[in-house]
């Protein structure tokens, strides 16, 4: 499913979303992977990519995950990505991800 590569930031964010419950996290990531390719969601993200990048949200997996999480539109995905990036110091540096 993940081609043996998954963004460490995405795992971290999903674990926090699920209050560190591993089983729920796996289910959430599976649903996210399915959602990405349904209804042109990945293409819709590409239309908004510059808005995310303007706010220094450079991790596309996290940005897309936040679009998945805020389906109800009460919170803006761009604002959520910005807050998570600032508060949690995302993304991990490239040298950190090679050990995962």
DAMODA-V131594 format. One record per backbone hydrogen bond with DSSP energy under -1.0 kcal/mol. NH is the residue of the N-H (numbers start at 0). CO is the residue of the C=O. Records with the same first field share a line. If there is no record, write none. Layout:
BEGIN
NH: CO, CO
END
This chain:
BEGIN
4: 1
10: 6
11: 7
12: 8
13: 9
14: 10
15: 11
16: 12
17: 13
18: 15
19: 14
20: 17
24: 20
25: 21
26: 22
27: 23
28: 24
29: 25
30: 26
31: 27
32: 28
33: 29
34: 30
35: 31
37: 34
40: 37
41: 35
43: 39
44: 40
45: 41
46: 42
47: 44
51: 47
52: 48
53: 49
55: 52
56: 51
57: 55
62: 58
63: 59
64: 60
65: 61
66: 62
67: 63
68: 64
69: 65
72: 69
79: 75
80: 76
81: 77
82: 78
83: 79
84: 80
85: 81
86: 82
87: 83
95: 92
96: 92
98: 95
99: 96
END
